[in-house]
Amino acid sequence: MTVTESPRPKIVDAMEPLERIPVSSQPQTATDPDGPLVFTIHDGDGFPRHLFGERSDQVIDLPEVRDAYARERDWGANLVARHLAKELGQDSYLRVSLARVVLDFGRFPGISSIGENYLLRHSIFPPLQHLLSEEARHDLLARYYDTMSQNLVQHFADRRLTLAVHTYDQVNRTGTSRPEISLVTRSLSYQETSEMPPFIFDPLFPHILGEQTTHRKLSYRIALDLEDLDWPTALDYPYLMPEGSVEIRAQVWFYFRFLRRRFTAAHPETSDQLAYQRIWQLLLDVVRRSAPCERLRAYLHRYREAPPGSETLFAEARKAYAKISRFQATHRNELVEMYRLDPKVRPSCLGLEVRKDLLCDLDDRGLPWRLRSDADQVAGQIAASVAGSVRAYLAELDATWSVGEPEDAPLTPSAPLLPLGEDTPLC
């Protein structure tokens, strides 16, 4: 199909960057608030008018902006997510309503370097990054990225499973056809170097935890069930998760919450000490948007001076960090193996990729321009299979759960988490 110009995003005067979308007009009673969380981050179409004001239509109609919008959007992801959430007994799914060409929530905040690898780029990238003023870039991150980060924490905090729905191109750059579905669960950097990049996350994070974001039984069960229905399904192909992805960021955040529970249970006297609270906030600052955390990080890891008036607090925080480091080193095997292998301790964060041509009509450049007439049926079939696998996995997990409370629940009376509002946003 030949299409002379690409679709355009919607100019909006006001928007919620992270929306809760009902999956049915009828209220459901089976919703589990701690059940699987389904969300999309790349199928939004909102373009805030305030970014360019009266020039908004002119900017949107630039060929490079419209082509980037069509190419970058995960067309059809919201449709799959709606079916998947409904199949899983949830009353809604979460959607980032901001167009990806404006801001990519699946990357670290900031602007991309010239020639930066696609998987390693930052949240603001060409062509829009070159059209935005410095003030607008700051406003974009503060108003939207930070808001989404803070809101997402509340939805992620106690979930055993999150499912991010994406769609991807029909072919690789070499022209080879991609599998119809792919399940993405592995860190790109860990795959290539057996390490996480230095100082992207705090050095206390064990590198081996980048090996998987999802319990293997779950990902293999989903893949097998899809294959049985003749949906060709790959694992971690044609690409893996960049460290800026929500799933990797969330795994780091989940691990440091786990470490905090274990450490504070062993050392309850530290729970209300300011120096320890500052260290936990630093470890949980996985998107590095906190200026106080960044100053403390520079003091600990780059040996910078403490801010005037904070010398005593920073010195105490350094001692707290050392004590937490010794605790992890002493109990490393127990902590890492428990978190790595026990699905009752470690939440699973799965990325689901569906090939765009299964849901969309493509133009002669391979870019989507509308949903296919049978897109709803296809999305429903895929969602039904994935949801069936998830339900079977969770039922098996519940059947093997020890009588009583989860592993870390007895720690909560003497080692309460910091109030959720004091947790640094995870993504």
N, C-alpha and C positions, 0 to 999 in steps of 0.2 A: 504494500500500500504506500503510495507516494503522498506525503504530507508536506505542504510548502512551508509551514512554520510550526514551531513547537508549542505545546500548551503553555499557558502562563499561570503563575500563582495568583492567589486572591489578595488584593490590597484590603487590609483590615484596619479599622481605627482603634480597636481595642481587642485584646485576646488574652486568654489564659494559655500560657505556653505548654502546660501539662494538664490534659483534660481526662476526666473519668467518663467513659462513653458507655451508656447502658446497652446491653446486648439484646434486650427484648422490651417490648412495650408493656408486657405483663410482669408484675413483681414476682420474683422467685424466692422460694423459702429454703432452697438447698444451698444457698451461698455460704461458703466457709471463709470468714475474714482472714484466716491464716492459711487458706488453701493456695493452690498454684496461682501465681501472679502472671498474667499475660499482658504484654505491652508492646508498643511500636514506637520507634523514635525517628523514622525516616520517611513516613508517609503523610507528612503534614503539607499543607498548601498555603499557610498564612504568610503574608508579607506585610509587616507593620508599616503603616503610612508614615509614622513619625521619623523613620530612618532617612527618608529623602524628601518628605513633605510634598510640595507641588510637583516635584520632579519624579515622583514615584512611578507614574505610568511610563514616562520616558525611559527610566532605568529598566523597568521590567521588560520593555519592548526591545531592549538591546539584544541582538541575536545571541551573543555569548551568554547572557543571563537566562534567556528562555531555553537555550540548548542545555545549559548546566542544570536548570530546574528539571527538565525532562529526563536527563541522564541520571541525575543523583537521586531522584525520588524513588522510594521503594513502592512502586505502584502495586496495589492489590494487597499490601501487607495488612491494612486495617480490616479488609474483608476476611482474610484468614483468621486474624486475631479475634474478630467478633464471633465467628463460628467456634473457634477453639475455646474461648472463655465460656461460651454457652454450653458446649459439650462437657466442660469441666465443672459445671454447676456454679459458675461465678455470675454475678449480675452485671458485670461491667469489665472493661479492659482499660488500660491507660494508653493515652495517645499524646505524643508530642505534636502539637498543632502547627508549630513553626516550620516553614519550608526548610529543607536541608540546605538549599543553596544559600539561605540566610545564615544558618548556624547549625553545625553538626554536633549534636549532643553525644555522639559516639566517639568523640575524640577529646583530648585534653584541651582546656581552654587556651585561647591565644590565636595568633595568626600563623600561617604556614610560611616556611622559608621557600625561596625560589628553587624549583626543582625537587622539592621534598617528595619522597616516596608517598604514593597514594595512601597506603595503610598507616603511614607515620605522620601524616599531615595533622594540623591542628583544627580547632573547631570553626575558625573563620578562614576561608580559602578563596582562591580566585574563582570567578571574576569579581565577586562582591567585595573582597577585602581591599581591592585597589580602588574601589569607588566610595568606600566609607571613610569619613574623617576619623582622626584619632579619638575625638570625643565620642563619635558614634560607636566606635569599636568598644570603648570602655562601657558605654551605656548598654550595648547589646549583651555583653557578658554579665553585667551586674543585674540588668532587668530580667533577662531570660535564662541564661545558663545557671546563675546562682539560684534563681527561683525554682527551676526544675530540680536542681540538686537538693535543695532543702525539702521540697515536697516529696521527692522520691524516697528519701530516707524513711518516712513514715510508712510507706507502702512496702518497702523491702524488709524492714527490721526483723520481723519474726516469721518470714516465709521459709518453708523448706525447699521451695522450688520456684524459680522464675523462668518464664519463656519469652524471649524476645523474638518477634516475628519480623523477618526481612524478606525482600525479594531481590534477585540479582539477575545480571544479564544472561542472555541465551548462550553466548559464546565467549571464550577467552580472547585475549588480544591476538593470539596466534590463529584464531578461527576455529579452534576445536570446540565442540559442543560440550556444555557443562551438564552435569547430572540434573535431573528435574528437581531434586531436593537435596539439600546438604545440611548436616548437623555440625555446628561449629562449637568446639569445646576446649581449644588448646591455645596457649600463648604463642604468638609468632616468635618472640625473642627466645623463649625457652626452647622452642623447637630448633632454632638455628644455632644457639650457643650454650644450651643447658643452663642459662642464667637469665635473670631479668636485667634490664638495662640499669646501670648504676645510678642510684639516687633519684630515679623516677618515683619510686616508693621508698620508704625508709629501709635502710639496710637490715633491720631486724626481720623483715619479711623473708621467710624461707623460700629460696628460688624454686625448689621442687614443687611448690604449690601452684606454679604456673603450668604444670604438666597437664592438668585437667580442671575445667570449671564445673563439670557435671559427673555424677557417679556413672561409671562405665555401664553398669547393668541397665540404666535408664536409656542412655544413648543407643546402645546396641539393640535393646528391645524395640525402640521406636524405629530404628533403621530396618530391622528384620520384618516388623509388621508392615511397614510401607512397601518393602520389596515384595512381600507376599501378595500385595494388591497391585503389583506391577508399576509401582512408582520407583524408578531408579534413584537410589539414595546413597550419598557419599558421606564420609566422616572427615571433617577438617580438610575439605577440598572444594573449590580451587584456592582458597586462602584460609589463613588462621586469624585469630583475634589479635588485633593490635593492643598494646598495653593501655591505650586510651579508651578502649571499649568499655561499655557499662559493665559487662560480665567480669572482666579482669579487675576493674576498679572495685566492684562489689566484693570479689573474693578477698582482696586485700583488706577491705573494710570489715568483712565478716571475720577474718582471721584475727585481726587485732581486737575486736570485741570479745572473741573467744579467749584470747590471751589475757585480756583485762579481767575477765571473770575468774580465770584460773589463778592469776597472780594475786588478785585482791582476796580471794578465798584463803590463800596461804598467808597473806599479809593484810588482814582486815584493818590494821591501824593506819594504812596508807589511803584508805578510801576517801577521807575528807581532807587530805593534805593537798594544798594548792599546787605544789611542785609536781605531784603525780598526776593531778587532773590536767595540768598543762601538757605533760608528756602524752597522756592518752589522747588528748585533743590533737596533738601533733601527729601521732601515728594514724589517727583516723582521718586526717586531712589529705585524702588520696588525690584530690584534684588541685591541691596547693593554691587555693584561692584565699586562704586566711593570712593576712599580713602578720598578726602576732605569731602564728605558727611558723611562718617563713623566717621571722627574726630569730626564733628559738632554733630552728633547723640550721640556720647559718652559724649560730653560736656553737651548736653541738658538732656539726659535721664539716664546717669550713673554718672553724676557730676564729670567727669574728668576735668583736667586742660586744658585750651586753649593752643594751640601750641604757642611757643614764637613768639612774634610779631603780633599775631592775637587776643590778649586779647580784644581790643576795638571792633573789628568786631564781635567776638563771643558774647560779652555782648549785642551788638545791635541786633544780630540775636536772642538772647534769648528773648529780648523785642518784637521783631517782631513775634516770635512764640507764645508768650503769647497773643498778640493782635489778631492774627488769631484764636487762641483757643477761646478767648472770643467772637469773631464774630460768630464762629460756634455754640458755646453754646447758644448765644442769639437767633440765627435764626435756631436752630437745627431742629425743627419740619418742618419748611418750606423747608430747604435745603434737609434734608434726605428724606422726603416724596416726594418732587418733583423729586429728583434723583431716588428714589426707584421705583416709580409708573408710571412716565410719560415716555413712550417710545420715545417721541420726545426729551427728555433730556438725557436719559441714553441709550447708545448703548447696543445692545444685543450681547453676545458672546456665541455661541452654540457649544457644542461638539457632533459630530455625530459618533456613533460606529456601525460598521457593522460586523457581525460575520464572521470570517475568512473562515469557510468552505463553505460559500455561493460563495466565489470568488476563493478559492484555493483548490487544492488537498492536503490532509494531509497524513503523513506517519503513521506508526504504533504507534508512540509516540504522535500523535496529532499535529505534527509540520508541517507547510506548506512547500512544496518543489517546487511548481510551481502553476501558475494561471490555473484555470479550463478552459476548452475549451469554455464554455459559460459565462465566467467572464465578458466580455465586455457587453453582453446583460443584465446580472443581474445588473451590475453597472449602466447601462443606465436606467433601470426601476426604481431603487431606486432613482437615481438622478432626474429623471423626476417628481416623486411624491413629493420629498422634494422641488424642485424648484417651482413647482406649488403652494405649500403651502406658500412658501416665497413670491412669487409674489402677491398672494392674500392678505397676511398680509401687505405687503408694500403698495399695492394699497389702502387698507382700512386706513392705517396710513396717506397716502398722502391726502385722501379725508377728513380726520378729522383735518388736519393741519390748524392752524389759518391763516387767510389772512395776508400776510406780511412775515416777516422773522422769523426764529426760535427764541426761547425764549432768547438765550443769544447773538444773533447777534447785537442788539443795543448797547451792552456793548463794542464791539470791537474798535470803534474809540477812546474812552477815556481809554480803558483798554486792550491794545493789549497783546496777548500772547507773551512770550519770543520767539525769533526766534526758529524755530524747531530744529536747530542744537544745541541750548542751553538746550533743554529738555533732562532730564536724560532718558536713554533708558527704555522702559516699560517692556521688557521681555528678 
